[in-house]
Amino acid sequence: MGQADRGVEIATGRRRTDGRMRLSVFTHDLLALTIEDYAERAPTLLLTRAQAAEMQRALAHLITLLAESAEEVGAAETWGGRERRTSGELK
């Protein structure tokens, strides 16, 4: 996770190249949420302070529902499949 004075960047997905999410201060009363995947970028969403707080509460609740087992952690690191996105198979 990268952190700057006015923004935070978080790697997403199980693999290093899956994508990234960036939260940054857009104006004095808005946060910008940008999500990028392999060679794609979704439109930037602007969140008010109230919306950002609601998202924080929702994430806190949903994170408690996640169960992290040792198998899941190991599977993410030892995945031996083939990247279809870079092989041209999806074209």
N, CA, C and O atoms as CSV, one atom per row, in Angstrom:
chain,resi,resn,atom,element,x,y,z
A,1,MET,N,N,0.847,-1.170,0.000
A,1,MET,CA,C,0.000,0.000,0.000
A,1,MET,C,C,0.891,1.230,0.000
A,1,MET,O,O,1.751,1.382,0.868
A,2,GLY,N,N,0.690,2.094,-0.959
A,2,GLY,CA,C,1.434,3.338,-1.002
A,2,GLY,C,C,0.643,4.441,-0.336
A,2,GLY,O,O,-0.586,4.451,-0.413
A,3,GLN,N,N,1.307,5.353,0.304
A,3,GLN,CA,C,0.593,6.426,0.978
A,3,GLN,C,C,1.291,7.751,0.727
A,3,GLN,O,O,2.511,7.858,0.848
A,4,ALA,N,N,0.511,8.748,0.380
A,4,ALA,CA,C,1.026,10.091,0.163
A,4,ALA,C,C,0.281,11.034,1.095
A,4,ALA,O,O,-0.594,10.606,1.848
A,5,ASP,N,N,0.625,12.314,1.048
A,5,ASP,CA,C,-0.039,13.290,1.899
A,5,ASP,C,C,-1.537,13.373,1.624
A,5,ASP,O,O,-2.331,13.529,2.551
A,6,ARG,N,N,-1.921,13.269,0.370
A,6,ARG,CA,C,-3.317,13.474,0.008
A,6,ARG,C,C,-3.977,12.252,-0.624
A,6,ARG,O,O,-5.085,12.359,-1.150
A,7,GLY,N,N,-3.327,11.104,-0.582
A,7,GLY,CA,C,-3.928,9.930,-1.195
A,7,GLY,C,C,-3.308,8.630,-0.735
A,7,GLY,O,O,-2.217,8.604,-0.165
A,8,VAL,N,N,-4.038,7.537,-0.998
A,8,VAL,CA,C,-3.592,6.197,-0.642
A,8,VAL,C,C,-3.804,5.299,-1.856
A,8,VAL,O,O,-4.852,5.353,-2.499
A,9,GLU,N,N,-2.812,4.476,-2.163
A,9,GLU,CA,C,-2.920,3.524,-3.265
A,9,GLU,C,C,-2.818,2.114,-2.698
A,9,GLU,O,O,-1.924,1.818,-1.905
A,10,ILE,N,N,-3.750,1.239,-3.115
A,10,ILE,CA,C,-3.821,-0.120,-2.595
A,10,ILE,C,C,-3.821,-1.099,-3.764
A,10,ILE,O,O,-4.596,-0.948,-4.708
A,11,ALA,N,N,-2.951,-2.101,-3.699
A,11,ALA,CA,C,-2.964,-3.163,-4.709
A,11,ALA,C,C,-4.203,-4.019,-4.475
A,11,ALA,O,O,-4.574,-4.277,-3.330
A,12,THR,N,N,-4.848,-4.462,-5.563
A,12,THR,CA,C,-6.064,-5.259,-5.443
A,12,THR,C,C,-5.866,-6.638,-6.055
A,12,THR,O,O,-4.966,-6.842,-6.870
A,13,GLY,N,N,-6.695,-7.564,-5.664
A,13,GLY,CA,C,-6.651,-8.913,-6.213
A,13,GLY,C,C,-5.648,-9.794,-5.499
A,13,GLY,O,O,-5.005,-9.391,-4.530
A,14,ARG,N,N,-5.538,-10.993,-6.002
A,14,ARG,CA,C,-4.646,-11.976,-5.378
A,14,ARG,C,C,-3.234,-11.921,-5.914
A,14,ARG,O,O,-2.284,-12.291,-5.225
A,15,ARG,N,N,-3.096,-11.454,-7.153
A,15,ARG,CA,C,-1.768,-11.386,-7.759
A,15,ARG,C,C,-1.332,-9.932,-7.860
A,15,ARG,O,O,-2.157,-9.019,-7.879
A,16,ARG,N,N,-0.059,-9.741,-7.922
A,16,ARG,CA,C,0.513,-8.402,-7.937
A,16,ARG,C,C,0.015,-7.559,-9.112
A,16,ARG,O,O,-0.092,-6.338,-8.994
A,17,THR,N,N,-0.287,-8.190,-10.230
A,17,THR,CA,C,-0.677,-7.444,-11.427
A,17,THR,C,C,-2.185,-7.314,-11.607
A,17,THR,O,O,-2.635,-6.840,-12.650
A,18,ASP,N,N,-2.970,-7.718,-10.623
A,18,ASP,CA,C,-4.423,-7.680,-10.782
A,18,ASP,C,C,-4.975,-6.267,-10.943
A,18,ASP,O,O,-5.848,-6.049,-11.783
A,19,GLY,N,N,-4.509,-5.339,-10.192
A,19,GLY,CA,C,-5.025,-3.979,-10.307
A,19,GLY,C,C,-4.658,-3.146,-9.102
A,19,GLY,O,O,-3.870,-3.551,-8.248
A,20,ARG,N,N,-5.259,-1.962,-9.060
A,20,ARG,CA,C,-5.004,-1.094,-7.913
A,20,ARG,C,C,-6.194,-0.173,-7.703
A,20,ARG,O,O,-6.991,0.071,-8.610
A,21,MET,N,N,-6.286,0.323,-6.499
A,21,MET,CA,C,-7.330,1.253,-6.117
A,21,MET,C,C,-6.641,2.459,-5.494
A,21,MET,O,O,-5.690,2.314,-4.725
A,22,ARG,N,N,-7.121,3.634,-5.825
A,22,ARG,CA,C,-6.532,4.852,-5.275
A,22,ARG,C,C,-7.630,5.718,-4.686
A,22,ARG,O,O,-8.645,5.984,-5.329
A,23,LEU,N,N,-7.410,6.150,-3.457
A,23,LEU,CA,C,-8.278,7.113,-2.788
A,23,LEU,C,C,-7.473,8.378,-2.582
A,23,LEU,O,O,-6.360,8.339,-2.059
A,24,SER,N,N,-8.034,9.494,-2.992
A,24,SER,CA,C,-7.301,10.747,-2.828
A,24,SER,C,C,-8.272,11.892,-2.579
A,24,SER,O,O,-9.452,11.807,-2.917
A,25,VAL,N,N,-7.764,12.950,-1.992
A,25,VAL,CA,C,-8.562,14.151,-1.767
A,25,VAL,C,C,-8.722,14.851,-3.108
A,25,VAL,O,O,-7.736,15.186,-3.763
A,26,PHE,N,N,-9.977,15.071,-3.515
A,26,PHE,CA,C,-10.256,15.718,-4.797
A,26,PHE,C,C,-10.425,17.222,-4.600
A,26,PHE,O,O,-9.774,18.025,-5.269
A,27,THR,N,N,-11.294,17.586,-3.690
A,27,THR,CA,C,-11.455,18.983,-3.273
A,27,THR,C,C,-11.556,18.983,-1.758
A,27,THR,O,O,-11.421,17.935,-1.127
A,28,HIS,N,N,-11.788,20.130,-1.176
A,28,HIS,CA,C,-11.836,20.202,0.289
A,28,HIS,C,C,-12.964,19.365,0.887
A,28,HIS,O,O,-12.923,19.061,2.079
A,29,ASP,N,N,-13.975,18.981,0.094
A,29,ASP,CA,C,-15.095,18.217,0.636
A,29,ASP,C,C,-15.413,16.933,-0.138
A,29,ASP,O,O,-16.467,16.333,0.076
A,30,LEU,N,N,-14.518,16.506,-1.032
A,30,LEU,CA,C,-14.757,15.293,-1.817
A,30,LEU,C,C,-13.515,14.404,-1.874
A,30,LEU,O,O,-12.387,14.889,-1.960
A,31,LEU,N,N,-13.752,13.088,-1.825
A,31,LEU,CA,C,-12.698,12.101,-2.050
A,31,LEU,C,C,-12.901,11.496,-3.429
A,31,LEU,O,O,-14.035,11.302,-3.867
A,32,ALA,N,N,-11.812,11.201,-4.106
A,32,ALA,CA,C,-11.875,10.542,-5.409
A,32,ALA,C,C,-11.466,9.084,-5.232
A,32,ALA,O,O,-10.436,8.792,-4.624
A,33,LEU,N,N,-12.276,8.169,-5.764
A,33,LEU,CA,C,-11.993,6.739,-5.731
A,33,LEU,C,C,-11.780,6.280,-7.163
A,33,LEU,O,O,-12.693,6.343,-7.986
A,34,THR,N,N,-10.566,5.815,-7.460
A,34,THR,CA,C,-10.219,5.350,-8.798
A,34,THR,C,C,-9.829,3.882,-8.716
A,34,THR,O,O,-9.034,3.488,-7.863
A,35,ILE,N,N,-10.393,3.075,-9.611
A,35,ILE,CA,C,-10.095,1.646,-9.648
A,35,ILE,C,C,-9.547,1.312,-11.026
A,35,ILE,O,O,-10.152,1.640,-12.047
A,36,GLU,N,N,-8.390,0.655,-11.040
A,36,GLU,CA,C,-7.764,0.255,-12.300
A,36,GLU,C,C,-7.495,-1.238,-12.277
A,36,GLU,O,O,-7.094,-1.800,-11.257
A,37,ASP,N,N,-7.722,-1.863,-13.411
A,37,ASP,CA,C,-7.422,-3.272,-13.601
A,37,ASP,C,C,-6.390,-3.360,-14.710
A,37,ASP,O,O,-5.931,-2.330,-15.206
A,38,TYR,N,N,-6.028,-4.528,-15.096
A,38,TYR,CA,C,-5.029,-4.715,-16.142
A,38,TYR,C,C,-5.443,-3.947,-17.397
A,38,TYR,O,O,-6.373,-4.356,-18.092
A,39,ALA,N,N,-4.769,-2.852,-17.688
A,39,ALA,CA,C,-4.979,-2.019,-18.880
A,39,ALA,C,C,-6.380,-1.432,-18.983
A,39,ALA,O,O,-6.774,-1.004,-20.067
A,40,GLU,N,N,-7.144,-1.395,-17.900
A,40,GLU,CA,C,-8.478,-0.810,-17.907
A,40,GLU,C,C,-8.636,0.088,-16.697
A,40,GLU,O,O,-8.021,-0.135,-15.655
A,41,ARG,N,N,-9.468,1.105,-16.847
A,41,ARG,CA,C,-9.718,2.011,-15.740
A,41,ARG,C,C,-11.194,2.347,-15.709
A,41,ARG,O,O,-11.768,2.757,-16.718
A,42,ALA,N,N,-11.804,2.173,-14.559
A,42,ALA,CA,C,-13.207,2.532,-14.379
A,42,ALA,C,C,-13.297,4.039,-14.145
A,42,ALA,O,O,-12.317,4.660,-13.734
A,43,PRO,N,N,-14.458,4.628,-14.403
A,43,PRO,CA,C,-14.607,6.061,-14.124
A,43,PRO,C,C,-14.329,6.360,-12.649
A,43,PRO,O,O,-14.637,5.548,-11.777
A,44,THR,N,N,-13.758,7.507,-12.384
A,44,THR,CA,C,-13.481,7.924,-11.014
A,44,THR,C,C,-14.790,8.298,-10.326
A,44,THR,O,O,-15.619,9.016,-10.886
A,45,LEU,N,N,-14.958,7.800,-9.105
A,45,LEU,CA,C,-16.132,8.139,-8.310
A,45,LEU,C,C,-15.752,9.201,-7.300
A,45,LEU,O,O,-14.682,9.137,-6.695
A,46,LEU,N,N,-16.624,10.177,-7.115
A,46,LEU,CA,C,-16.408,11.208,-6.108
A,46,LEU,C,C,-17.334,10.933,-4.934
A,46,LEU,O,O,-18.536,10.741,-5.115
A,47,LEU,N,N,-16.773,10.915,-3.733
A,47,LEU,CA,C,-17.525,10.617,-2.520
A,47,LEU,C,C,-17.515,11.807,-1.579
A,47,LEU,O,O,-16.476,12.431,-1.360
A,48,THR,N,N,-18.690,12.120,-1.020
A,48,THR,CA,C,-18.749,13.142,0.018
A,48,THR,C,C,-18.201,12.541,1.310
A,48,THR,O,O,-17.952,11.337,1.388
A,49,ARG,N,N,-18.019,13.369,2.299
A,49,ARG,CA,C,-17.536,12.887,3.599
A,49,ARG,C,C,-18.506,11.857,4.185
A,49,ARG,O,O,-18.075,10.839,4.727
A,50,ALA,N,N,-19.807,12.116,4.079
A,50,ALA,CA,C,-20.815,11.190,4.603
A,50,ALA,C,C,-20.774,9.858,3.852
A,50,ALA,O,O,-20.885,8.799,4.469
A,51,GLN,N,N,-20.618,9.901,2.540
A,51,GLN,CA,C,-20.548,8.673,1.748
A,51,GLN,C,C,-19.285,7.882,2.078
A,51,GLN,O,O,-19.327,6.654,2.154
A,52,ALA,N,N,-18.176,8.568,2.273
A,52,ALA,CA,C,-16.924,7.894,2.631
A,52,ALA,C,C,-17.048,7.235,4.004
A,52,ALA,O,O,-16.554,6.126,4.209
A,53,ALA,N,N,-17.707,7.914,4.942
A,53,ALA,CA,C,-17.911,7.342,6.275
A,53,ALA,C,C,-18.824,6.119,6.203
A,53,ALA,O,O,-18.602,5.134,6.907
A,54,GLU,N,N,-19.853,6.182,5.351
A,54,GLU,CA,C,-20.743,5.036,5.169
A,54,GLU,C,C,-19.985,3.858,4.556
A,54,GLU,O,O,-20.188,2.710,4.953
A,55,MET,N,N,-19.122,4.142,3.599
A,55,MET,CA,C,-18.308,3.093,2.991
A,55,MET,C,C,-17.364,2.477,4.028
A,55,MET,O,O,-17.158,1.264,4.035
A,56,GLN,N,N,-16.799,3.300,4.893
A,56,GLN,CA,C,-15.907,2.808,5.945
A,56,GLN,C,C,-16.659,1.867,6.888
A,56,GLN,O,O,-16.143,0.812,7.256
A,57,ARG,N,N,-17.879,2.248,7.280
A,57,ARG,CA,C,-18.682,1.385,8.156
A,57,ARG,C,C,-19.040,0.073,7.454
A,57,ARG,O,O,-18.991,-0.996,8.063
A,58,ALA,N,N,-19.400,0.161,6.174
A,58,ALA,CA,C,-19.753,-1.043,5.416
A,58,ALA,C,C,-18.556,-1.985,5.304
A,58,ALA,O,O,-18.700,-3.195,5.477
A,59,LEU,N,N,-17.380,-1.436,5.017
A,59,LEU,CA,C,-16.173,-2.266,4.925
A,59,LEU,C,C,-15.848,-2.917,6.264
A,59,LEU,O,O,-15.499,-4.096,6.316
A,60,ALA,N,N,-15.962,-2.152,7.344
A,60,ALA,CA,C,-15.678,-2.700,8.673
A,60,ALA,C,C,-16.604,-3.877,8.971
A,60,ALA,O,O,-16.175,-4.886,9.530
A,61,HIS,N,N,-17.876,-3.744,8.595
A,61,HIS,CA,C,-18.834,-4.830,8.815
A,61,HIS,C,C,-18.512,-6.036,7.931
A,61,HIS,O,O,-18.477,-7.169,8.413
A,62,LEU,N,N,-18.279,-5.799,6.654
A,62,LEU,CA,C,-18.039,-6.899,5.715
A,62,LEU,C,C,-16.729,-7.626,5.990
A,62,LEU,O,O,-16.639,-8.837,5.784
A,63,ILE,N,N,-15.724,-6.908,6.448
A,63,ILE,CA,C,-14.433,-7.542,6.747
A,63,ILE,C,C,-14.587,-8.571,7.860
A,63,ILE,O,O,-13.910,-9.599,7.853
A,64,THR,N,N,-15.473,-8.302,8.814
A,64,THR,CA,C,-15.684,-9.273,9.896
A,64,THR,C,C,-16.308,-10.563,9.381
A,64,THR,O,O,-16.200,-11.598,10.039
A,65,LEU,N,N,-16.958,-10.527,8.222
A,65,LEU,CA,C,-17.587,-11.718,7.650
A,65,LEU,C,C,-16.610,-12.580,6.860
A,65,LEU,O,O,-16.908,-13.733,6.546
A,66,LEU,N,N,-15.448,-12.026,6.541
A,66,LEU,CA,C,-14.448,-12.775,5.784
A,66,LEU,C,C,-13.717,-13.743,6.702
A,66,LEU,O,O,-13.351,-13.404,7.827
A,67,ALA,N,N,-13.516,-14.941,6.202
A,67,ALA,CA,C,-12.744,-15.933,6.947
A,67,ALA,C,C,-11.466,-16.190,6.174
A,67,ALA,O,O,-11.506,-16.600,5.014
A,68,GLU,N,N,-10.340,-15.951,6.808
A,68,GLU,CA,C,-9.053,-16.171,6.147
A,68,GLU,C,C,-8.445,-17.452,6.691
A,68,GLU,O,O,-8.066,-17.530,7.859
A,69,SER,N,N,-8.359,-18.444,5.837
A,69,SER,CA,C,-7.757,-19.708,6.254
A,69,SER,C,C,-6.336,-19.785,5.714
A,69,SER,O,O,-5.968,-19.050,4.797
A,70,ALA,N,N,-5.559,-20.663,6.279
A,70,ALA,CA,C,-4.176,-20.839,5.824
A,70,ALA,C,C,-4.150,-21.322,4.382
A,70,ALA,O,O,-3.228,-20.988,3.638
A,71,GLU,N,N,-5.155,-22.110,3.971
A,71,GLU,CA,C,-5.215,-22.599,2.595
A,71,GLU,C,C,-5.397,-21.450,1.611
A,71,GLU,O,O,-4.758,-21.431,0.560
A,72,GLU,N,N,-6.263,-20.492,1.941
A,72,GLU,CA,C,-6.496,-19.356,1.050
A,72,GLU,C,C,-5.231,-18.527,0.880
A,72,GLU,O,O,-4.903,-18.111,-0.231
A,73,VAL,N,N,-4.530,-18.291,1.963
A,73,VAL,CA,C,-3.304,-17.506,1.896
A,73,VAL,C,C,-2.274,-18.225,1.045
A,73,VAL,O,O,-1.628,-17.602,0.203
A,74,GLY,N,N,-2.109,-19.521,1.247
A,74,GLY,CA,C,-1.149,-20.300,0.471
A,74,GLY,C,C,-1.522,-20.379,-0.996
A,74,GLY,O,O,-0.649,-20.313,-1.861
A,75,ALA,N,N,-2.813,-20.520,-1.290
A,75,ALA,CA,C,-3.263,-20.627,-2.679
A,75,ALA,C,C,-2.972,-19.350,-3.457
A,75,ALA,O,O,-2.637,-19.404,-4.641
A,76,ALA,N,N,-3.096,-18.229,-2.810
A,76,ALA,CA,C,-2.836,-16.960,-3.493
A,76,ALA,C,C,-1.364,-16.830,-3.874
A,76,ALA,O,O,-1.037,-16.224,-4.894
A,77,GLU,N,N,-0.501,-17.382,-3.079
A,77,GLU,CA,C,0.925,-17.253,-3.343
A,77,GLU,C,C,1.459,-18.329,-4.285
A,77,GLU,O,O,2.481,-18.123,-4.939
A,78,THR,N,N,0.780,-19.473,-4.364
A,78,THR,CA,C,1.310,-20.576,-5.159
A,78,THR,C,C,0.474,-20.862,-6.400
A,78,THR,O,O,0.576,-21.951,-6.966
A,79,TRP,N,N,-0.333,-19.930,-6.828
A,79,TRP,CA,C,-1.169,-20.136,-8.003
A,79,TRP,C,C,-0.291,-20.464,-9.189
A,79,TRP,O,O,0.666,-19.743,-9.472
A,80,GLY,N,N,-0.607,-21.550,-9.893
A,80,GLY,CA,C,0.234,-22.002,-10.991
A,80,GLY,C,C,-0.464,-21.965,-12.333
A,80,GLY,O,O,-0.020,-22.614,-13.281
A,81,GLY,N,N,-1.543,-21.220,-12.428
A,81,GLY,CA,C,-2.288,-21.148,-13.683
A,81,GLY,C,C,-1.610,-20.276,-14.718
A,81,GLY,O,O,-0.517,-19.754,-14.503
A,82,ARG,N,N,-2.284,-20.132,-15.845
A,82,ARG,CA,C,-1.762,-19.326,-16.942
A,82,ARG,C,C,-2.566,-18.037,-17.033
A,82,ARG,O,O,-3.796,-18.076,-16.976
A,83,GLU,N,N,-1.911,-16.920,-17.170
A,83,GLU,CA,C,-2.580,-15.630,-17.299
A,83,GLU,C,C,-3.233,-15.527,-18.670
A,83,GLU,O,O,-2.541,-15.342,-19.671
A,84,ARG,N,N,-4.535,-15.644,-18.726
A,84,ARG,CA,C,-5.240,-15.552,-20.003
A,84,ARG,C,C,-5.261,-14.123,-20.530
A,84,ARG,O,O,-5.343,-13.904,-21.738
A,85,ARG,N,N,-5.186,-13.155,-19.627
A,85,ARG,CA,C,-5.244,-11.755,-20.061
A,85,ARG,C,C,-4.032,-11.370,-20.896
A,85,ARG,O,O,-4.132,-10.508,-21.769
A,86,THR,N,N,-2.891,-11.997,-20.640
A,86,THR,CA,C,-1.674,-11.624,-21.360
A,86,THR,C,C,-1.304,-12.617,-22.453
A,86,THR,O,O,-0.369,-12.375,-23.216
A,87,SER,N,N,-2.024,-13.728,-22.539
A,87,SER,CA,C,-1.677,-14.746,-23.530
A,87,SER,C,C,-2.375,-14.535,-24.866
A,87,SER,O,O,-2.048,-15.212,-25.840
A,88,GLY,N,N,-3.325,-13.615,-24.933
A,88,GLY,CA,C,-4.074,-13.395,-26.160
A,88,GLY,C,C,-5.265,-14.330,-26.285
A,88,GLY,O,O,-6.002,-14.261,-27.268
A,89,GLU,N,N,-5.462,-15.196,-25.313
A,89,GLU,CA,C,-6.546,-16.168,-25.350
A,89,GLU,C,C,-7.923,-15.502,-25.260
A,89,GLU,O,O,-8.901,-16.039,-25.778
A,90,LEU,N,N,-8.005,-14.353,-24.617
A,90,LEU,CA,C,-9.289,-13.678,-24.437
A,90,LEU,C,C,-9.677,-12.805,-25.618
A,90,LEU,O,O,-10.784,-12.269,-25.628
A,91,LYS,N,N,-8.822,-12.642,-26.600
A,91,LYS,CA,C,-9.114,-11.752,-27.730
A,91,LYS,C,C,-9.997,-12.412,-28.754
A,91,LYS,O,O,-10.335,-11.797,-29.766
